[in-house]
Each structure stands twice: as structure tokens, then as C-alpha cells.
Amino acid sequence: MPKRTMQGTVVSDKADKTVTVRVERRIMHPVYKKFITRSKKFAAHDAENRCKEGDSVRIRECAPISKSKTYEVVYDDSTRA
């Protein structure tokens, strides 16, 4: 089964090896048919502490690392080194 991947923005990098990523999605209101932006924050594992606040990153679902961390940062060419 493929792992879920999402793209978001790092809003906090204060914790060691952990970043908080805000993922936004657009949904249509059922009555007014207007698009609404909804966001949710996920704690993601950043093993190398490379991500900084404001970075755009991809996160991927993984086995639970701690109570709140079930995602990991995916490093690719677009992620800042």
C-alpha cells in the first residue's frame, strides 16, 4: 500500500529532530459552493535538522516514531541543503 505524501510549510523547528508542518487544502462548501482553505498541522521527523521555518517541504507517512510523530520529511533536490 502506498504511503500518503503531503506538501506543506514548516511553521516551527524549535524541537530537536522534529518540525511542525502546516498542510493546506481547499474544500468546497456544501451549501454556498465557495472554496474554503482548511489547514492542519503535523509533527514530522527531521533526522538531520535541515528544515528551517518557512521552508516548503514534503512529508511522508511512516511508522510511529513517537506519540505525535507519524510522518517524516522527504529530502529531494528541491529541499534546501
PDB file of N, CA, C and O in Angstrom:
ATOM      1  N   MET A   1       0.844  -1.182   0.000  1.00  0.00           N
ATOM      2  CA  MET A   1       0.000   0.000   0.000  1.00  0.00           C
ATOM      3  C   MET A   1       0.887   1.243   0.000  1.00  0.00           C
ATOM      4  O   MET A   1       1.806   1.341   0.814  1.00  0.00           O
ATOM      5  N   PRO A   2       0.626   2.199  -0.905  1.00  0.00           N
ATOM      6  CA  PRO A   2       1.486   3.393  -0.960  1.00  0.00           C
ATOM      7  C   PRO A   2       1.309   4.269   0.268  1.00  0.00           C
ATOM      8  O   PRO A   2       0.228   4.350   0.849  1.00  0.00           O
ATOM      9  N   LYS A   3       2.400   4.922   0.645  1.00  0.00           N
ATOM     10  CA  LYS A   3       2.368   5.802   1.803  1.00  0.00           C
ATOM     11  C   LYS A   3       1.842   7.167   1.392  1.00  0.00           C
ATOM     12  O   LYS A   3       2.130   7.651   0.298  1.00  0.00           O
ATOM     13  N   ARG A   4       1.078   7.777   2.269  1.00  0.00           N
ATOM     14  CA  ARG A   4       0.483   9.081   1.993  1.00  0.00           C
ATOM     15  C   ARG A   4       1.562  10.164   2.032  1.00  0.00           C
ATOM     16  O   ARG A   4       2.355  10.219   2.971  1.00  0.00           O
ATOM     17  N   THR A   5       1.591  11.022   1.016  1.00  0.00           N
ATOM     18  CA  THR A   5       2.527  12.139   1.000  1.00  0.00           C
ATOM     19  C   THR A   5       1.751  13.438   0.885  1.00  0.00           C
ATOM     20  O   THR A   5       0.708  13.497   0.233  1.00  0.00           O
ATOM     21  N   MET A   6       2.271  14.482   1.526  1.00  0.00           N
ATOM     22  CA  MET A   6       1.630  15.794   1.507  1.00  0.00           C
ATOM     23  C   MET A   6       2.698  16.869   1.405  1.00  0.00           C
ATOM     24  O   MET A   6       3.861  16.644   1.738  1.00  0.00           O
ATOM     25  N   GLN A   7       2.286  18.036   0.941  1.00  0.00           N
ATOM     26  CA  GLN A   7       3.207  19.160   0.856  1.00  0.00           C
ATOM     27  C   GLN A   7       2.711  20.266   1.762  1.00  0.00           C
ATOM     28  O   GLN A   7       1.513  20.539   1.828  1.00  0.00           O
ATOM     29  N   GLY A   8       3.646  20.908   2.465  1.00  0.00           N
ATOM     30  CA  GLY A   8       3.255  21.957   3.387  1.00  0.00           C
ATOM     31  C   GLY A   8       4.413  22.894   3.685  1.00  0.00           C
ATOM     32  O   GLY A   8       5.476  22.825   3.068  1.00  0.00           O
ATOM     33  N   THR A   9       4.173  23.768   4.650  1.00  0.00           N
ATOM     34  CA  THR A   9       5.157  24.768   5.046  1.00  0.00           C
ATOM     35  C   THR A   9       5.564  24.544   6.490  1.00  0.00           C
ATOM     36  O   THR A   9       4.720  24.288   7.349  1.00  0.00           O
ATOM     37  N   VAL A  10       6.854  24.640   6.756  1.00  0.00           N
ATOM     38  CA  VAL A  10       7.364  24.478   8.118  1.00  0.00           C
ATOM     39  C   VAL A  10       6.998  25.723   8.924  1.00  0.00           C
ATOM     40  O   VAL A  10       7.366  26.838   8.553  1.00  0.00           O
ATOM     41  N   VAL A  11       6.269  25.529  10.031  1.00  0.00           N
ATOM     42  CA  VAL A  11       5.877  26.653  10.879  1.00  0.00           C
ATOM     43  C   VAL A  11       6.683  26.700  12.177  1.00  0.00           C
ATOM     44  O   VAL A  11       6.705  27.727  12.855  1.00  0.00           O
ATOM     45  N   SER A  12       7.351  25.586  12.528  1.00  0.00           N
ATOM     46  CA  SER A  12       8.176  25.570  13.737  1.00  0.00           C
ATOM     47  C   SER A  12       9.290  24.541  13.583  1.00  0.00           C
ATOM     48  O   SER A  12       9.068  23.432  13.096  1.00  0.00           O
ATOM     49  N   ASP A  13      10.497  24.929  14.007  1.00  0.00           N
ATOM     50  CA  ASP A  13      11.618  23.996  14.001  1.00  0.00           C
ATOM     51  C   ASP A  13      12.359  24.040  15.334  1.00  0.00           C
ATOM     52  O   ASP A  13      13.563  23.789  15.395  1.00  0.00           O
ATOM     53  N   LYS A  14      11.632  24.360  16.391  1.00  0.00           N
ATOM     54  CA  LYS A  14      12.245  24.533  17.712  1.00  0.00           C
ATOM     55  C   LYS A  14      12.678  23.214  18.354  1.00  0.00           C
ATOM     56  O   LYS A  14      13.697  23.162  19.043  1.00  0.00           O
ATOM     57  N   ALA A  15      11.912  22.159  18.130  1.00  0.00           N
ATOM     58  CA  ALA A  15      12.241  20.870  18.746  1.00  0.00           C
ATOM     59  C   ALA A  15      13.384  20.188  18.001  1.00  0.00           C
ATOM     60  O   ALA A  15      13.581  20.423  16.809  1.00  0.00           O
ATOM     61  N   ASP A  16      14.133  19.347  18.702  1.00  0.00           N
ATOM     62  CA  ASP A  16      15.251  18.632  18.100  1.00  0.00           C
ATOM     63  C   ASP A  16      14.730  17.488  17.244  1.00  0.00           C
ATOM     64  O   ASP A  16      13.942  16.667  17.713  1.00  0.00           O
ATOM     65  N   LYS A  17      15.166  17.432  15.994  1.00  0.00           N
ATOM     66  CA  LYS A  17      14.803  16.397  15.017  1.00  0.00           C
ATOM     67  C   LYS A  17      13.304  16.344  14.727  1.00  0.00           C
ATOM     68  O   LYS A  17      12.801  15.316  14.274  1.00  0.00           O
ATOM     69  N   THR A  18      12.591  17.433  14.980  1.00  0.00           N
ATOM     70  CA  THR A  18      11.156  17.497  14.710  1.00  0.00           C
ATOM     71  C   THR A  18      10.814  18.855  14.126  1.00  0.00           C
ATOM     72  O   THR A  18      11.320  19.880  14.583  1.00  0.00           O
ATOM     73  N   VAL A  19       9.950  18.861  13.107  1.00  0.00           N
ATOM     74  CA  VAL A  19       9.425  20.107  12.564  1.00  0.00           C
ATOM     75  C   VAL A  19       7.906  20.012  12.553  1.00  0.00           C
ATOM     76  O   VAL A  19       7.339  18.928  12.414  1.00  0.00           O
ATOM     77  N   THR A  20       7.259  21.159  12.701  1.00  0.00           N
ATOM     78  CA  THR A  20       5.813  21.225  12.589  1.00  0.00           C
ATOM     79  C   THR A  20       5.485  21.767  11.210  1.00  0.00           C
ATOM     80  O   THR A  20       5.954  22.841  10.833  1.00  0.00           O
ATOM     81  N   VAL A  21       4.679  21.027  10.454  1.00  0.00           N
ATOM     82  CA  VAL A  21       4.368  21.373   9.071  1.00  0.00           C
ATOM     83  C   VAL A  21       2.878  21.655   8.950  1.00  0.00           C
ATOM     84  O   VAL A  21       2.049  20.841   9.357  1.00  0.00           O
ATOM     85  N   ARG A  22       2.538  22.830   8.381  1.00  0.00           N
ATOM     86  CA  ARG A  22       1.136  23.172   8.135  1.00  0.00           C
ATOM     87  C   ARG A  22       0.792  22.782   6.705  1.00  0.00           C
ATOM     88  O   ARG A  22       1.426  23.244   5.757  1.00  0.00           O
ATOM     89  N   VAL A  23      -0.228  21.918   6.553  1.00  0.00           N
ATOM     90  CA  VAL A  23      -0.688  21.458   5.252  1.00  0.00           C
ATOM     91  C   VAL A  23      -2.045  22.094   4.985  1.00  0.00           C
ATOM     92  O   VAL A  23      -2.974  21.959   5.781  1.00  0.00           O
ATOM     93  N   GLU A  24      -2.149  22.790   3.854  1.00  0.00           N
ATOM     94  CA  GLU A  24      -3.410  23.450   3.494  1.00  0.00           C
ATOM     95  C   GLU A  24      -4.115  22.662   2.402  1.00  0.00           C
ATOM     96  O   GLU A  24      -3.473  22.085   1.524  1.00  0.00           O
ATOM     97  N   ARG A  25      -5.433  22.644   2.465  1.00  0.00           N
ATOM     98  CA  ARG A  25      -6.231  22.012   1.421  1.00  0.00           C
ATOM     99  C   ARG A  25      -7.449  22.879   1.162  1.00  0.00           C
ATOM    100  O   ARG A  25      -7.891  23.623   2.038  1.00  0.00           O
ATOM    101  N   ARG A  26      -7.992  22.782  -0.050  1.00  0.00           N
ATOM    102  CA  ARG A  26      -9.152  23.584  -0.425  1.00  0.00           C
ATOM    103  C   ARG A  26     -10.356  22.664  -0.578  1.00  0.00           C
ATOM    104  O   ARG A  26     -10.303  21.665  -1.296  1.00  0.00           O
ATOM    105  N   ILE A  27     -11.443  23.015   0.108  1.00  0.00           N
ATOM    106  CA  ILE A  27     -12.669  22.232   0.010  1.00  0.00           C
ATOM    107  C   ILE A  27     -13.807  23.150  -0.435  1.00  0.00           C
ATOM    108  O   ILE A  27     -13.758  24.363  -0.227  1.00  0.00           O
ATOM    109  N   MET A  28     -14.821  22.562  -1.042  1.00  0.00           N
ATOM    110  CA  MET A  28     -15.972  23.343  -1.463  1.00  0.00           C
ATOM    111  C   MET A  28     -17.055  23.282  -0.393  1.00  0.00           C
ATOM    112  O   MET A  28     -17.386  22.202   0.096  1.00  0.00           O
ATOM    113  N   HIS A  29     -17.608  24.438  -0.027  1.00  0.00           N
ATOM    114  CA  HIS A  29     -18.683  24.497   0.961  1.00  0.00           C
ATOM    115  C   HIS A  29     -19.914  23.811   0.375  1.00  0.00           C
ATOM    116  O   HIS A  29     -20.285  24.094  -0.765  1.00  0.00           O
ATOM    117  N   PRO A  30     -20.554  22.918   1.124  1.00  0.00           N
ATOM    118  CA  PRO A  30     -21.668  22.144   0.567  1.00  0.00           C
ATOM    119  C   PRO A  30     -22.891  22.976   0.179  1.00  0.00           C
ATOM    120  O   PRO A  30     -23.612  22.608  -0.748  1.00  0.00           O
ATOM    121  N   VAL A  31     -23.133  24.070   0.860  1.00  0.00           N
ATOM    122  CA  VAL A  31     -24.323  24.891   0.570  1.00  0.00           C
ATOM    123  C   VAL A  31     -23.992  26.047  -0.358  1.00  0.00           C
ATOM    124  O   VAL A  31     -24.683  26.266  -1.353  1.00  0.00           O
ATOM    125  N   TYR A  32     -22.926  26.798  -0.034  1.00  0.00           N
ATOM    126  CA  TYR A  32     -22.612  28.030  -0.768  1.00  0.00           C
ATOM    127  C   TYR A  32     -21.712  27.809  -1.973  1.00  0.00           C
ATOM    128  O   TYR A  32     -21.504  28.736  -2.756  1.00  0.00           O
ATOM    129  N   LYS A  33     -21.177  26.615  -2.143  1.00  0.00           N
ATOM    130  CA  LYS A  33     -20.327  26.263  -3.281  1.00  0.00           C
ATOM    131  C   LYS A  33     -19.099  27.165  -3.403  1.00  0.00           C
ATOM    132  O   LYS A  33     -18.576  27.364  -4.499  1.00  0.00           O
ATOM    133  N   LYS A  34     -18.653  27.697  -2.300  1.00  0.00           N
ATOM    134  CA  LYS A  34     -17.473  28.549  -2.274  1.00  0.00           C
ATOM    135  C   LYS A  34     -16.296  27.721  -1.758  1.00  0.00           C
ATOM    136  O   LYS A  34     -16.457  26.902  -0.854  1.00  0.00           O
ATOM    137  N   PHE A  35     -15.111  27.937  -2.335  1.00  0.00           N
ATOM    138  CA  PHE A  35     -13.938  27.204  -1.885  1.00  0.00           C
ATOM    139  C   PHE A  35     -13.400  27.811  -0.598  1.00  0.00           C
ATOM    140  O   PHE A  35     -13.250  29.028  -0.484  1.00  0.00           O
ATOM    141  N   ILE A  36     -13.114  26.948   0.361  1.00  0.00           N
ATOM    142  CA  ILE A  36     -12.612  27.354   1.672  1.00  0.00           C
ATOM    143  C   ILE A  36     -11.250  26.691   1.868  1.00  0.00           C
ATOM    144  O   ILE A  36     -11.060  25.532   1.497  1.00  0.00           O
ATOM    145  N   THR A  37     -10.311  27.423   2.448  1.00  0.00           N
ATOM    146  CA  THR A  37      -8.995  26.864   2.751  1.00  0.00           C
ATOM    147  C   THR A  37      -8.990  26.340   4.183  1.00  0.00           C
ATOM    148  O   THR A  37      -9.272  27.074   5.130  1.00  0.00           O
ATOM    149  N   ARG A  38      -8.668  25.071   4.320  1.00  0.00           N
ATOM    150  CA  ARG A  38      -8.545  24.443   5.622  1.00  0.00           C
ATOM    151  C   ARG A  38      -7.100  24.017   5.812  1.00  0.00           C
ATOM    152  O   ARG A  38      -6.446  23.606   4.853  1.00  0.00           O
ATOM    153  N   SER A  39      -6.591  24.110   7.035  1.00  0.00           N
ATOM    154  CA  SER A  39      -5.213  23.697   7.279  1.00  0.00           C
ATOM    155  C   SER A  39      -5.145  22.822   8.517  1.00  0.00           C
ATOM    156  O   SER A  39      -6.014  22.872   9.388  1.00  0.00           O
ATOM    157  N   LYS A  40      -4.092  22.019   8.572  1.00  0.00           N
ATOM    158  CA  LYS A  40      -3.856  21.146   9.703  1.00  0.00           C
ATOM    159  C   LYS A  40      -2.350  21.050   9.907  1.00  0.00           C
ATOM    160  O   LYS A  40      -1.583  21.070   8.944  1.00  0.00           O
ATOM    161  N   LYS A  41      -1.930  20.947  11.169  1.00  0.00           N
ATOM    162  CA  LYS A  41      -0.507  20.871  11.475  1.00  0.00           C
ATOM    163  C   LYS A  41      -0.119  19.439  11.836  1.00  0.00           C
ATOM    164  O   LYS A  41      -0.819  18.754  12.582  1.00  0.00           O
ATOM    165  N   PHE A  42       1.007  19.012  11.288  1.00  0.00           N
ATOM    166  CA  PHE A  42       1.537  17.681  11.543  1.00  0.00           C
ATOM    167  C   PHE A  42       2.954  17.802  12.083  1.00  0.00           C
ATOM    168  O   PHE A  42       3.720  18.657  11.639  1.00  0.00           O
ATOM    169  N   ALA A  43       3.305  16.949  13.042  1.00  0.00           N
ATOM    170  CA  ALA A  43       4.685  16.864  13.518  1.00  0.00           C
ATOM    171  C   ALA A  43       5.397  15.849  12.634  1.00  0.00           C
ATOM    172  O   ALA A  43       4.913  14.734  12.442  1.00  0.00           O
ATOM    173  N   ALA A  44       6.555  16.244  12.093  1.00  0.00           N
ATOM    174  CA  ALA A  44       7.303  15.375  11.185  1.00  0.00           C
ATOM    175  C   ALA A  44       8.730  15.207  11.672  1.00  0.00           C
ATOM    176  O   ALA A  44       9.318  16.120  12.251  1.00  0.00           O
ATOM    177  N   HIS A  45       9.277  14.022  11.428  1.00  0.00           N
ATOM    178  CA  HIS A  45      10.645  13.696  11.845  1.00  0.00           C
ATOM    179  C   HIS A  45      11.637  14.278  10.841  1.00  0.00           C
ATOM    180  O   HIS A  45      11.562  13.998   9.644  1.00  0.00           O
ATOM    181  N   ASP A  46      12.563  15.088  11.338  1.00  0.00           N
ATOM    182  CA  ASP A  46      13.610  15.707  10.525  1.00  0.00           C
ATOM    183  C   ASP A  46      14.945  15.275  11.112  1.00  0.00           C
ATOM    184  O   ASP A  46      15.529  15.988  11.928  1.00  0.00           O
ATOM    185  N   ALA A  47      15.427  14.112  10.697  1.00  0.00           N
ATOM    186  CA  ALA A  47      16.594  13.489  11.325  1.00  0.00           C
ATOM    187  C   ALA A  47      17.845  14.349  11.261  1.00  0.00           C
ATOM    188  O   ALA A  47      18.661  14.315  12.182  1.00  0.00           O
ATOM    189  N   GLU A  48      18.013  15.121  10.190  1.00  0.00           N
ATOM    190  CA  GLU A  48      19.241  15.888  10.004  1.00  0.00           C
ATOM    191  C   GLU A  48      19.099  17.353  10.399  1.00  0.00           C
ATOM    192  O   GLU A  48      20.043  18.124  10.226  1.00  0.00           O
ATOM    193  N   ASN A  49      17.957  17.751  10.921  1.00  0.00           N
ATOM    194  CA  ASN A  49      17.689  19.140  11.305  1.00  0.00           C
ATOM    195  C   ASN A  49      17.993  20.120  10.175  1.00  0.00           C
ATOM    196  O   ASN A  49      18.564  21.184  10.416  1.00  0.00           O
ATOM    197  N   ARG A  50      17.615  19.770   8.936  1.00  0.00           N
ATOM    198  CA  ARG A  50      17.899  20.620   7.780  1.00  0.00           C
ATOM    199  C   ARG A  50      16.820  21.659   7.529  1.00  0.00           C
ATOM    200  O   ARG A  50      17.107  22.716   6.966  1.00  0.00           O
ATOM    201  N   CYS A  51      15.593  21.389   7.931  1.00  0.00           N
ATOM    202  CA  CYS A  51      14.481  22.285   7.614  1.00  0.00           C
ATOM    203  C   CYS A  51      14.460  23.484   8.544  1.00  0.00           C
ATOM    204  O   CYS A  51      14.708  23.360   9.744  1.00  0.00           O
ATOM    205  N   LYS A  52      14.163  24.636   7.983  1.00  0.00           N
ATOM    206  CA  LYS A  52      14.034  25.867   8.753  1.00  0.00           C
ATOM    207  C   LYS A  52      12.621  26.406   8.582  1.00  0.00           C
ATOM    208  O   LYS A  52      11.909  26.021   7.654  1.00  0.00           O
ATOM    209  N   GLU A  53      12.222  27.295   9.477  1.00  0.00           N
ATOM    210  CA  GLU A  53      10.891  27.888   9.438  1.00  0.00           C
ATOM    211  C   GLU A  53      10.684  28.607   8.110  1.00  0.00           C
ATOM    212  O   GLU A  53      11.537  29.384   7.680  1.00  0.00           O
ATOM    213  N   GLY A  54       9.549  28.348   7.462  1.00  0.00           N
ATOM    214  CA  GLY A  54       9.230  28.974   6.187  1.00  0.00           C
ATOM    215  C   GLY A  54       9.529  28.105   4.983  1.00  0.00           C
ATOM    216  O   GLY A  54       9.083  28.420   3.879  1.00  0.00           O
ATOM    217  N   ASP A  55      10.276  27.011   5.160  1.00  0.00           N
ATOM    218  CA  ASP A  55      10.604  26.109   4.052  1.00  0.00           C
ATOM    219  C   ASP A  55       9.364  25.371   3.582  1.00  0.00           C
ATOM    220  O   ASP A  55       8.480  25.051   4.377  1.00  0.00           O
ATOM    221  N   SER A  56       9.304  25.103   2.291  1.00  0.00           N
ATOM    222  CA  SER A  56       8.254  24.267   1.721  1.00  0.00           C
ATOM    223  C   SER A  56       8.802  22.847   1.645  1.00  0.00           C
ATOM    224  O   SER A  56       9.839  22.618   1.022  1.00  0.00           O
ATOM    225  N   VAL A  57       8.118  21.890   2.275  1.00  0.00           N
ATOM    226  CA  VAL A  57       8.624  20.515   2.362  1.00  0.00           C
ATOM    227  C   VAL A  57       7.542  19.510   2.009  1.00  0.00           C
ATOM    228  O   VAL A  57       6.350  19.816   2.004  1.00  0.00           O
ATOM    229  N   ARG A  58       7.999  18.298   1.712  1.00  0.00           N
ATOM    230  CA  ARG A  58       7.098  17.164   1.521  1.00  0.00           C
ATOM    231  C   ARG A  58       7.255  16.255   2.735  1.00  0.00           C
ATOM    232  O   ARG A  58       8.364  16.021   3.215  1.00  0.00           O
ATOM    233  N   ILE A  59       6.121  15.745   3.222  1.00  0.00           N
ATOM    234  CA  ILE A  59       6.173  14.790   4.321  1.00  0.00           C
ATOM    235  C   ILE A  59       5.507  13.491   3.875  1.00  0.00           C
ATOM    236  O   ILE A  59       4.579  13.493   3.067  1.00  0.00           O
ATOM    237  N   ARG A  60       6.006  12.383   4.422  1.00  0.00           N
ATOM    238  CA  ARG A  60       5.501  11.061   4.045  1.00  0.00           C
ATOM    239  C   ARG A  60       5.126  10.293   5.302  1.00  0.00           C
ATOM    240  O   ARG A  60       5.813  10.373   6.320  1.00  0.00           O
ATOM    241  N   GLU A  61       4.051   9.564   5.223  1.00  0.00           N
ATOM    242  CA  GLU A  61       3.590   8.737   6.332  1.00  0.00           C
ATOM    243  C   GLU A  61       4.621   7.649   6.625  1.00  0.00           C
ATOM    244  O   GLU A  61       5.231   7.100   5.707  1.00  0.00           O
ATOM    245  N   CYS A  62       4.813   7.342   7.907  1.00  0.00           N
ATOM    246  CA  CYS A  62       5.756   6.295   8.295  1.00  0.00           C
ATOM    247  C   CYS A  62       5.247   5.627   9.570  1.00  0.00           C
ATOM    248  O   CYS A  62       4.206   6.003  10.108  1.00  0.00           O
ATOM    249  N   ALA A  63       5.980   4.655  10.034  1.00  0.00           N
ATOM    250  CA  ALA A  63       5.634   4.001  11.296  1.00  0.00           C
ATOM    251  C   ALA A  63       5.777   5.013  12.429  1.00  0.00           C
ATOM    252  O   ALA A  63       6.627   5.900  12.346  1.00  0.00           O
ATOM    253  N   PRO A  64       4.976   4.908  13.479  1.00  0.00           N
ATOM    254  CA  PRO A  64       5.058   5.883  14.574  1.00  0.00           C
ATOM    255  C   PRO A  64       6.463   5.962  15.170  1.00  0.00           C
ATOM    256  O   PRO A  64       7.065   4.947  15.521  1.00  0.00           O
ATOM    257  N   ILE A  65       6.972   7.201  15.276  1.00  0.00           N
ATOM    258  CA  ILE A  65       8.289   7.443  15.851  1.00  0.00           C
ATOM    259  C   ILE A  65       8.134   7.841  17.314  1.00  0.00           C
ATOM    260  O   ILE A  65       8.969   7.499  18.150  1.00  0.00           O
ATOM    261  N   SER A  66       7.062   8.565  17.615  1.00  0.00           N
ATOM    262  CA  SER A  66       6.744   8.946  18.990  1.00  0.00           C
ATOM    263  C   SER A  66       5.229   9.083  19.082  1.00  0.00           C
ATOM    264  O   SER A  66       4.504   8.696  18.165  1.00  0.00           O
ATOM    265  N   LYS A  67       4.762   9.632  20.186  1.00  0.00           N
ATOM    266  CA  LYS A  67       3.315   9.778  20.399  1.00  0.00           C
ATOM    267  C   LYS A  67       2.665  10.624  19.300  1.00  0.00           C
ATOM    268  O   LYS A  67       1.563  10.310  18.851  1.00  0.00           O
ATOM    269  N   SER A  68       3.332  11.681  18.872  1.00  0.00           N
ATOM    270  CA  SER A  68       2.722  12.599  17.906  1.00  0.00           C
ATOM    271  C   SER A  68       3.334  12.531  16.511  1.00  0.00           C
ATOM    272  O   SER A  68       2.750  13.061  15.565  1.00  0.00           O
ATOM    273  N   LYS A  69       4.503  11.890  16.357  1.00  0.00           N
ATOM    274  CA  LYS A  69       5.181  11.869  15.052  1.00  0.00           C
ATOM    275  C   LYS A  69       4.894  10.579  14.300  1.00  0.00           C
ATOM    276  O   LYS A  69       5.350   9.504  14.688  1.00  0.00           O
ATOM    277  N   THR A  70       4.127  10.701  13.210  1.00  0.00           N
ATOM    278  CA  THR A  70       3.892   9.567  12.317  1.00  0.00           C
ATOM    279  C   THR A  70       4.221   9.943  10.875  1.00  0.00           C
ATOM    280  O   THR A  70       3.836   9.237   9.943  1.00  0.00           O
ATOM    281  N   TYR A  71       4.929  11.044  10.693  1.00  0.00           N
ATOM    282  CA  TYR A  71       5.354  11.498   9.370  1.00  0.00           C
ATOM    283  C   TYR A  71       6.845  11.789   9.403  1.00  0.00           C
ATOM    284  O   TYR A  71       7.410  12.083  10.456  1.00  0.00           O
ATOM    285  N   GLU A  72       7.480  11.703   8.226  1.00  0.00           N
ATOM    286  CA  GLU A  72       8.890  12.034   8.101  1.00  0.00           C
ATOM    287  C   GLU A  72       9.071  12.973   6.926  1.00  0.00           C
ATOM    288  O   GLU A  72       8.312  12.922   5.958  1.00  0.00           O
ATOM    289  N   VAL A  73      10.082  13.836   7.011  1.00  0.00           N
ATOM    290  CA  VAL A  73      10.376  14.775   5.936  1.00  0.00           C
ATOM    291  C   VAL A  73      11.074  14.013   4.814  1.00  0.00           C
ATOM    292  O   VAL A  73      12.011  13.251   5.054  1.00  0.00           O
ATOM    293  N   VAL A  74      10.604  14.231   3.581  1.00  0.00           N
ATOM    294  CA  VAL A  74      11.214  13.586   2.408  1.00  0.00           C
ATOM    295  C   VAL A  74      12.201  14.579   1.817  1.00  0.00           C
ATOM    296  O   VAL A  74      11.815  15.670   1.397  1.00  0.00           O
ATOM    297  N   TYR A  75      13.481  14.199   1.784  1.00  0.00           N
ATOM    298  CA  TYR A  75      14.505  15.059   1.207  1.00  0.00           C
ATOM    299  C   TYR A  75      14.630  14.760  -0.286  1.00  0.00           C
ATOM    300  O   TYR A  75      14.828  13.614  -0.688  1.00  0.00           O
ATOM    301  N   ASP A  76      14.512  15.801  -1.089  1.00  0.00           N
ATOM    302  CA  ASP A  76      14.735  15.663  -2.528  1.00  0.00           C
ATOM    303  C   ASP A  76      15.535  16.882  -2.997  1.00  0.00           C
ATOM    304  O   ASP A  76      16.014  17.659  -2.172  1.00  0.00           O
ATOM    305  N   ASP A  77      15.680  17.051  -4.292  1.00  0.00           N
ATOM    306  CA  ASP A  77      16.510  18.136  -4.827  1.00  0.00           C
ATOM    307  C   ASP A  77      15.972  19.513  -4.495  1.00  0.00           C
ATOM    308  O   ASP A  77      16.746  20.463  -4.382  1.00  0.00           O
ATOM    309  N   SER A  78      14.651  19.643  -4.335  1.00  0.00           N
ATOM    310  CA  SER A  78      14.061  20.964  -4.093  1.00  0.00           C
ATOM    311  C   SER A  78      14.188  21.398  -2.633  1.00  0.00           C
ATOM    312  O   SER A  78      14.061  22.587  -2.339  1.00  0.00           O
ATOM    313  N   THR A  79      14.436  20.456  -1.705  1.00  0.00           N
ATOM    314  CA  THR A  79      14.603  20.797  -0.300  1.00  0.00           C
ATOM    315  C   THR A  79      15.957  21.455  -0.091  1.00  0.00           C
ATOM    316  O   THR A  79      16.970  21.000  -0.622  1.00  0.00           O
ATOM    317  N   ARG A  80      15.964  22.521   0.682  1.00  0.00           N
ATOM    318  CA  ARG A  80      17.191  23.273   0.917  1.00  0.00           C
ATOM    319  C   ARG A  80      18.217  22.407   1.635  1.00  0.00           C
ATOM    320  O   ARG A  80      17.870  21.671   2.558  1.00  0.00           O
ATOM    321  N   ALA A  81      19.476  22.491   1.219  1.00  0.00           N
ATOM    322  CA  ALA A  81      20.545  21.673   1.827  1.00  0.00           C
ATOM    323  C   ALA A  81      21.117  22.306   3.064  1.00  0.00           C
ATOM    324  O   ALA A  81      22.019  21.743   3.685  1.00  0.00           O
TER     325      ALA A  81
END
